[in-house]
Amino acid sequence: MNEFQTLEELYNHLKPALHTKREEMRRAGYEYVKSEDVWNYLKETVWKKASNLSLYQMVSDILNTDNIEIDAYLKEKLNMRNRTIYFEE
């Protein structure tokens, strides 16, 4: 069983699946999506309350997450960032 000491270690181990998802999304017209965006979406939504996830479950989540859900997450993050910038000025 793989045990990771840090999130960075886990991220690096999952990079091939994250890059695959990024490329799939780019082919589908989501050119702006980065591997880190996919990682953050899953970390902050899907895996937030999960425990004892196996590596294969995480890879499956990466590859099978709906592109529209990731896109909506990114747009919401951008919207929140823009609101914060607007209110700080």
RAKALIN-V686545 format. One record per helix or strand of 2 or more residues. SS is the DSSP state (H for helix, E for strand). FROM is the first residue (numbers start at 1). LEN is the number of residues. If there is no record, write none. Layout:
<<SS & FROM & LEN> <SS & FROM & LEN>>
This chain:
<<H & 7 & 21> <H & 35 & 12> <H & 55 & 10> <H & 67 & 22>>
